[in-house]
Amino acid sequence: MKKTYLDIVAPLMNKASLDKLQALDSPLLHAFIANTADHCRPERILVCDDSAEDREVIRHLALQQGEESPLARPGHTVHFDAFKDCRQHDQARDKANTRYLLAQGQSLGSGIGVMDRNQGLDELRDLLAGSMTGKTMLVRFFCLGPTQSDFSIPCVQITDSAYVAHSEDLLYRPGYGEFQRLGSSSRFFRLLHSAGRLEQNVCADLVGRRLYIDLEEDLVYCVNTQYAGNSVGLKKPALRLAIRKADQEGWLAEHMFVMGVHGPKGRKTWFAGAYPSACGKTSTAMLPGESLLGDDLAYLRKCNGEIRAVNVECGIFGIIENVNPVDDPELFRVLREAREAIFSNVLVDDGQPYWLGMGQPLPNSGVNYAGTWCEGKTDSCGQIIAPSYRGNARFALRLDELRNLDARVDDPKGVPLSGIIYGGRDGETAAPVLESFDWAHGVVTMGASLESETTAASMGTQGVRAFNPMANLDFLSIPLAQYIRNHLDFGLWISHPPRIFATNYWLRDGNGAFLNAKHDKAVWIKWMERRIHGDVGAVLGPTGLLPCYDDLRELFREVLDRSYAKEDYQRQFSLRIPQELARIDRVEACLRQAPGMPAAVFDLLAGQRRRLRRWQQRVGDLVSPFDLEKAGAG
């Protein structure tokens, strides 16, 4: 008699796991589990459902296997990724070894890493063969987006890392019930991860680190890495699959926060915002007094004539550097109280986690990602080892630990968006806040034109401008031209699409001093909220609509209890025309490299260039917002 897939895996499971798997009517799921077990050869298979008991089993296994260690506060654990030296480590996404597997003749355009599908699968077969020998293969079920919703995407994660599984328990909604509800009709994402051979509980074969995405099968392969940005398949790997799915079905999968901004008379206005790393994304989403829905990933759909959004996740996997009681009071509070939280790549001393920028002195010794550490310790490259890994020390916790979490976080219908914000790090060009003329102008000149200066959170030289449309370039699984066209089309047939804004918290004067204070963003976002409802006016400029001085003066007093001088307004909102023109030239050069870019993109950029040059001819290289206000025209 021919063996079924369940016959293959049954000897590796206890009765409870086998019963859970048999209860799911999905031949594709059964085949995925059986084929993985046959190839990776685990010692046992554990299938988990949505129960609290199974979640506790995973947490206990992470501690038992040494992937996590307990800290002094109940519920706190710490995980360290592999670190040999500054050249060999597992502390960040591995762009060089991240590839889409494509059949011959297929292309995603320049700048997107691809390889021949058959070649990639052959390589994976070698890397994954026997990779789970002596380990427990964990089968987990999650849901991207709220459950029982048009936004829902069921996912199955196979991993041999209890740390990865534990992280996903904190970050994603349970999905076993979704697989039961949908049965054999379910279309789901498949995610396969193996940490590979371990030494001292961390990956030993970093040279074999791979993250390959098979778009044809909606399947992510990840091997020889534990760093959660690579190994937690539902994070950025699944975003890549979702962008492809959204393209096929007419919605958007975005690298965006979602927040509710409170206005007069109890009003709440919903915004989504896209920012590259270290540009103010989390600090904006977590502004005191506002409502958080999500800090990182969002799905956007058109529903009944409006655009609605959900948070893909139910937790935060955040950079912990510079989280302190002044700038991030709510996050700092939850990270300093007893609750379930995973810290990674921080400094530990006497059972307490410490990180750079936490607002208090750090111990001069302890245990960190490099092992036993003391101040001044260097690695084999001669580099000073920081107490916590700069730019990628992390934390993971559930969103419902935060007091500012909005009650609609799990609303299956999502929330109606009224505004979309694009923000980057720009020391010399863009004003602190700007509104687009309309949907297409915002998509092209703010979203598709987004660029940001690199920081310590990025590999390579700091201060280099990186082109990053919609802050999503690293995760695109469709050609850039198609992605931008999808955004342009998404606003069609919507009577009142969300207004589009741009922010820049990083503008400097000629001496390098910042022209914005850290908390000024609270004013900029209140101005955006009032613009949407027609409560404040705007100054028409060649690049968009600027705030009026009198409105900002009132908002600074109301929001920050601070005065706001005309001189500050003029420095912040004067138009720097040579820099604006140079930015258009840089962006246009990048966009022209993408075949099939809609002609409307270049028409909108050309219009922006003409308006800027007209003003340059009228008043010179620096245009005061008061000059714009007097002219009354762009």
RARA-V757559 format. One record per residue. N is the residue number from 1. RES is the residue in one small letter. OMEGA is omega in radians with two decimals (* if undefined). Layout:
[[N | RES | OMEGA] [N | RES | OMEGA]]
//
This chain:
[[1 | m | -3.14] [2 | k | 3.13] [3 | k | 3.01] [4 | t | 3.10] [5 | y | 3.13] [6 | l | 3.09] [7 | d | -3.10] [8 | i | -3.03] [9 | v | -3.03] [10 | a | -3.13] [11 | p | -3.11] [12 | l | -3.05] [13 | m | 2.91] [14 | n | -3.04] [15 | k | -3.10] [16 | a | 3.13] [17 | s | -3.14] [18 | l | 3.11] [19 | d | 3.14] [20 | k | -3.13] [21 | l | 3.13] [22 | q | -3.12] [23 | a | -3.13] [24 | l | -3.08] [25 | d | -3.12] [26 | s | 3.09] [27 | p | 3.13] [28 | l | 3.11] [29 | l | -3.13] [30 | h | 3.13] [31 | a | 3.14] [32 | f | -3.11] [33 | i | -3.09] [34 | a | -3.14] [35 | n | 3.10] [36 | t | -3.14] [37 | a | -3.13] [38 | d | -3.07] [39 | h | -3.06] [40 | c | 3.01] [41 | r | 3.07] [42 | p | 3.08] [43 | e | -3.14] [44 | r | 3.09] [45 | i | 3.08] [46 | l | 3.10] [47 | v | -3.07] [48 | c | 3.01] [49 | d | -3.05] [50 | d | -3.02] [51 | s | 3.06] [52 | a | -3.13] [53 | e | 3.14] [54 | d | 3.08] [55 | r | 3.12] [56 | e | 3.07] [57 | v | -3.14] [58 | i | -3.13] [59 | r | 3.13] [60 | h | -3.13] [61 | l | 3.10] [62 | a | 3.11] [63 | l | -3.10] [64 | q | -3.11] [65 | q | 3.11] [66 | g | 3.07] [67 | e | 3.03] [68 | e | 3.07] [69 | s | -3.13] [70 | p | 3.02] [71 | l | -3.01] [72 | a | -3.12] [73 | r | 3.12] [74 | p | 3.13] [75 | g | -3.12] [76 | h | 3.01] [77 | t | 3.11] [78 | v | 3.10] [79 | h | 3.06] [80 | f | 3.02] [81 | d | -3.07] [82 | a | 3.06] [83 | f | 3.02] [84 | k | 3.04] [85 | d | -3.04] [86 | c | 3.14] [87 | r | -3.08] [88 | q | -3.14] [89 | h | -3.11] [90 | d | -2.97] [91 | q | -3.08] [92 | a | 3.03] [93 | r | -3.09] [94 | d | -3.09] [95 | k | -3.08] [96 | a | -3.10] [97 | n | 3.03] [98 | t | -3.03] [99 | r | 2.94] [100 | y | 3.11] [101 | l | -3.07] [102 | l | 3.04] [103 | a | -3.14] [104 | q | 3.13] [105 | g | 3.11] [106 | q | 3.14] [107 | s | 3.03] [108 | l | -3.13] [109 | g | -3.09] [110 | s | 3.06] [111 | g | 3.13] [112 | i | -3.06] [113 | g | 3.13] [114 | v | 2.99] [115 | m | 3.12] [116 | d | -3.03] [117 | r | -3.12] [118 | n | 3.10] [119 | q | -3.14] [120 | g | 3.13] [121 | l | 3.08] [122 | d | 3.13] [123 | e | -3.14] [124 | l | 3.12] [125 | r | 3.12] [126 | d | -3.08] [127 | l | -3.06] [128 | l | -3.10] [129 | a | 3.12] [130 | g | -3.05] [131 | s | -3.13] [132 | m | 3.13] [133 | t | 3.14] [134 | g | -3.09] [135 | k | 3.02] [136 | t | 3.05] [137 | m | -3.09] [138 | l | 3.10] [139 | v | -3.04] [140 | r | -3.12] [141 | f | -3.13] [142 | f | 3.11] [143 | c | 2.99] [144 | l | -3.03] [145 | g | 3.12] [146 | p | 3.12] [147 | t | 3.11] [148 | q | -3.03] [149 | s | 3.01] [150 | d | -3.14] [151 | f | -2.98] [152 | s | 2.95] [153 | i | 3.10] [154 | p | -3.14] [155 | c | 2.97] [156 | v | 3.11] [157 | q | 2.95] [158 | i | -3.13] [159 | t | 2.99] [160 | d | -3.14] [161 | s | 3.08] [162 | a | 3.06] [163 | y | 3.10] [164 | v | -3.13] [165 | a | 3.11] [166 | h | 3.11] [167 | s | -3.12] [168 | e | 3.05] [169 | d | 3.13] [170 | l | -2.93] [171 | l | -2.99] [172 | y | -3.14] [173 | r | 3.12] [174 | p | -3.02] [175 | g | 3.13] [176 | y | 3.12] [177 | g | 3.09] [178 | e | 3.11] [179 | f | 3.07] [180 | q | -3.08] [181 | r | -3.02] [182 | l | 3.09] [183 | g | -3.04] [184 | s | -3.13] [185 | s | -3.03] [186 | s | 2.91] [187 | r | -3.02] [188 | f | 3.05] [189 | f | 3.08] [190 | r | -3.04] [191 | l | -3.10] [192 | l | -3.13] [193 | h | 2.93] [194 | s | 3.07] [195 | a | 3.12] [196 | g | -3.13] [197 | r | -3.10] [198 | l | 2.94] [199 | e | -3.08] [200 | q | 3.03] [201 | n | 3.06] [202 | v | -3.06] [203 | c | -3.08] [204 | a | -3.01] [205 | d | -3.08] [206 | l | 3.12] [207 | v | 3.11] [208 | g | 3.14] [209 | r | -3.13] [210 | r | 2.98] [211 | l | -3.08] [212 | y | -3.09] [213 | i | 3.13] [214 | d | -3.08] [215 | l | -3.13] [216 | e | -3.07] [217 | e | -3.03] [218 | d | -3.00] [219 | l | 3.11] [220 | v | 3.05] [221 | y | 3.13] [222 | c | -3.06] [223 | v | 3.08] [224 | n | 3.05] [225 | t | 3.03] [226 | q | -3.11] [227 | y | -2.93] [228 | a | 3.11] [229 | g | 3.06] [230 | n | -2.88] [231 | s | 3.06] [232 | v | -2.97] [233 | g | -3.09] [234 | l | 3.14] [235 | k | -3.05] [236 | k | 3.04] [237 | p | 3.12] [238 | a | 3.05] [239 | l | 3.12] [240 | r | 3.08] [241 | l | -3.09] [242 | a | 3.11] [243 | i | 3.10] [244 | r | 3.13] [245 | k | 3.13] [246 | a | 3.10] [247 | d | -3.12] [248 | q | -3.01] [249 | e | 3.03] [250 | g | 3.03] [251 | w | -3.08] [252 | l | 3.00] [253 | a | -2.91] [254 | e | 3.09] [255 | h | -2.95] [256 | m | 2.87] [257 | f | 2.99] [258 | v | -3.11] [259 | m | 3.04] [260 | g | 3.13] [261 | v | -3.05] [262 | h | 3.13] [263 | g | -3.12] [264 | p | 3.03] [265 | k | 3.05] [266 | g | -3.09] [267 | r | 3.05] [268 | k | -3.08] [269 | t | -3.01] [270 | w | 3.12] [271 | f | 2.87] [272 | a | -3.09] [273 | g | 3.13] [274 | a | 3.13] [275 | y | 2.98] [276 | p | -3.11] [277 | s | 3.05] [278 | a | 3.12] [279 | c | 3.09] [280 | g | -3.07] [281 | k | -3.10] [282 | t | -3.12] [283 | s | 3.06] [284 | t | -3.13] [285 | a | -3.06] [286 | m | -3.11] [287 | l | 3.11] [288 | p | 3.11] [289 | g | 3.11] [290 | e | -3.07] [291 | s | 3.13] [292 | l | 2.96] [293 | l | 3.11] [294 | g | -3.02] [295 | d | -2.97] [296 | d | -3.00] [297 | l | -3.11] [298 | a | 2.93] [299 | y | -3.13] [300 | l | 3.10] [301 | r | 3.02] [302 | k | -3.10] [303 | c | 3.06] [304 | n | 3.04] [305 | g | 3.07] [306 | e | 3.11] [307 | i | -3.12] [308 | r | -3.04] [309 | a | 3.00] [310 | v | 2.94] [311 | n | 3.14] [312 | v | -2.98] [313 | e | 3.02] [314 | c | 3.12] [315 | g | 3.13] [316 | i | 2.93] [317 | f | -2.92] [318 | g | 2.97] [319 | i | -3.05] [320 | i | 3.14] [321 | e | 3.11] [322 | n | 2.93] [323 | v | -3.05] [324 | n | -3.02] [325 | p | 3.13] [326 | v | -3.05] [327 | d | -3.10] [328 | d | -3.00] [329 | p | -3.09] [330 | e | 3.08] [331 | l | -3.13] [332 | f | 3.13] [333 | r | -3.05] [334 | v | 3.13] [335 | l | -3.13] [336 | r | 3.13] [337 | e | -3.13] [338 | a | 3.09] [339 | r | 3.14] [340 | e | 3.13] [341 | a | 3.09] [342 | i | 3.02] [343 | f | 3.09] [344 | s | 3.03] [345 | n | 3.05] [346 | v | 3.02] [347 | l | 3.11] [348 | v | 3.06] [349 | d | 3.14] [350 | d | 3.07] [351 | g | -3.12] [352 | q | 3.08] [353 | p | 3.09] [354 | y | -3.13] [355 | w | -3.13] [356 | l | 3.07] [357 | g | -3.10] [358 | m | 3.04] [359 | g | 3.08] [360 | q | -3.13] [361 | p | 3.10] [362 | l | 3.05] [363 | p | 3.13] [364 | n | 3.06] [365 | s | -3.14] [366 | g | 3.09] [367 | v | 3.09] [368 | n | -3.07] [369 | y | -3.14] [370 | a | -3.11] [371 | g | 3.08] [372 | t | -2.98] [373 | w | 2.93] [374 | c | -3.09] [375 | e | -3.14] [376 | g | -3.14] [377 | k | 3.13] [378 | t | 3.07] [379 | d | -3.07] [380 | s | 3.05] [381 | c | -3.06] [382 | g | -3.14] [383 | q | 3.04] [384 | i | 3.11] [385 | i | 3.13] [386 | a | -3.12] [387 | p | 2.98] [388 | s | -2.97] [389 | y | -3.04] [390 | r | 3.06] [391 | g | -3.12] [392 | n | 2.82] [393 | a | -2.92] [394 | r | 2.94] [395 | f | 3.04] [396 | a | 3.07] [397 | l | 3.13] [398 | r | 3.13] [399 | l | -3.07] [400 | d | 2.99] [401 | e | -3.05] [402 | l | -3.11] [403 | r | -3.11] [404 | n | 3.12] [405 | l | -3.11] [406 | d | -3.09] [407 | a | -3.09] [408 | r | -3.06] [409 | v | -3.12] [410 | d | 3.14] [411 | d | -3.10] [412 | p | 3.11] [413 | k | -3.10] [414 | g | 3.12] [415 | v | -3.11] [416 | p | -3.13] [417 | l | 3.03] [418 | s | -3.12] [419 | g | 3.03] [420 | i | -3.07] [421 | i | 2.98] [422 | y | -3.10] [423 | g | 3.08] [424 | g | -3.14] [425 | r | -3.02] [426 | d | -3.05] [427 | g | -2.96] [428 | e | -2.95] [429 | t | -2.86] [430 | a | 3.07] [431 | a | -3.12] [432 | p | 3.11] [433 | v | -3.06] [434 | l | 3.09] [435 | e | 3.11] [436 | s | 3.10] [437 | f | -3.11] [438 | d | -3.07] [439 | w | -3.07] [440 | a | 3.12] [441 | h | 3.13] [442 | g | 3.12] [443 | v | -3.04] [444 | v | -2.98] [445 | t | 3.13] [446 | m | -3.14] [447 | g | -3.10] [448 | a | -3.13] [449 | s | -3.07] [450 | l | 3.00] [451 | e | -3.06] [452 | s | 3.11] [453 | e | 3.13] [454 | t | -3.08] [455 | t | 3.12] [456 | a | 3.11] [457 | a | -3.13] [458 | s | 3.05] [459 | m | 3.06] [460 | g | -3.07] [461 | t | 3.10] [462 | q | 3.04] [463 | g | 3.12] [464 | v | 3.14] [465 | r | 3.14] [466 | a | 3.07] [467 | f | -3.02] [468 | n | -3.09] [469 | p | -3.14] [470 | m | -3.10] [471 | a | -3.00] [472 | n | -3.00] [473 | l | -3.08] [474 | d | -2.99] [475 | f | -3.10] [476 | l | 3.08] [477 | s | 3.04] [478 | i | 3.12] [479 | p | -3.09] [480 | l | -3.13] [481 | a | 3.14] [482 | q | 3.13] [483 | y | 3.14] [484 | i | 3.09] [485 | r | 3.11] [486 | n | 3.11] [487 | h | 3.11] [488 | l | -3.10] [489 | d | -3.03] [490 | f | 3.14] [491 | g | 3.14] [492 | l | 3.08] [493 | w | 2.99] [494 | i | -3.04] [495 | s | 3.12] [496 | h | 3.13] [497 | p | 3.10] [498 | p | 3.03] [499 | r | -3.10] [500 | i | -3.10] [501 | f | 3.00] [502 | a | 3.06] [503 | t | 3.07] [504 | n | -3.10] [505 | y | -2.86] [506 | w | -3.10] [507 | l | -3.12] [508 | r | 3.03] [509 | d | -3.09] [510 | g | 3.13] [511 | n | 3.11] [512 | g | 3.13] [513 | a | 3.12] [514 | f | 3.08] [515 | l | 3.07] [516 | n | 2.92] [517 | a | -3.05] [518 | k | -3.02] [519 | h | 3.13] [520 | d | -3.14] [521 | k | 3.10] [522 | a | 3.09] [523 | v | -3.09] [524 | w | -3.09] [525 | i | 3.04] [526 | k | 3.09] [527 | w | 3.12] [528 | m | -3.14] [529 | e | -3.13] [530 | r | 3.08] [531 | r | -3.12] [532 | i | -3.08] [533 | h | 3.08] [534 | g | -3.11] [535 | d | -3.14] [536 | v | 3.12] [537 | g | -3.14] [538 | a | 3.09] [539 | v | -3.12] [540 | l | 3.13] [541 | g | -3.10] [542 | p | -3.13] [543 | t | -3.13] [544 | g | -3.07] [545 | l | -3.10] [546 | l | 3.06] [547 | p | 2.98] [548 | c | -3.09] [549 | y | -3.07] [550 | d | 3.12] [551 | d | 3.12] [552 | l | 3.13] [553 | r | 3.13] [554 | e | -3.12] [555 | l | 3.08] [556 | f | 3.12] [557 | r | -3.07] [558 | e | -3.00] [559 | v | -3.03] [560 | l | -3.10] [561 | d | -3.10] [562 | r | 3.01] [563 | s | -3.08] [564 | y | -3.01] [565 | a | 3.07] [566 | k | -3.14] [567 | e | 3.10] [568 | d | 3.12] [569 | y | -3.10] [570 | q | 3.13] [571 | r | -3.07] [572 | q | -2.97] [573 | f | 3.00] [574 | s | -3.09] [575 | l | 3.13] [576 | r | -2.90] [577 | i | 3.12] [578 | p | 3.13] [579 | q | 3.10] [580 | e | 3.13] [581 | l | 3.11] [582 | a | 3.12] [583 | r | 3.11] [584 | i | 3.14] [585 | d | -3.14] [586 | r | -3.09] [587 | v | -3.13] [588 | e | 3.12] [589 | a | 3.10] [590 | c | -3.08] [591 | l | -3.14] [592 | r | 3.09] [593 | q | -3.11] [594 | a | -3.13] [595 | p | 3.07] [596 | g | -3.14] [597 | m | -3.13] [598 | p | 3.14] [599 | a | -3.13] [600 | a | 3.13] [601 | v | -3.10] [602 | f | 3.06] [603 | d | -3.14] [604 | l | 3.09] [605 | l | 3.12] [606 | a | 3.09] [607 | g | 3.09] [608 | q | 3.13] [609 | r | 3.14] [610 | r | -3.13] [611 | r | 3.12] [612 | l | -3.12] [613 | r | 3.08] [614 | r | 3.12] [615 | w | 3.09] [616 | q | 3.10] [617 | q | -3.08] [618 | r | -2.98] [619 | v | 3.13] [620 | g | -3.01] [621 | d | -3.10] [622 | l | -3.06] [623 | v | 3.13] [624 | s | 3.06] [625 | p | 3.09] [626 | f | 3.03] [627 | d | 3.11] [628 | l | -3.12] [629 | e | 3.12] [630 | k | -3.08] [631 | a | 3.11] [632 | g | 3.14] [633 | a | -3.12] [634 | g | *]]
//
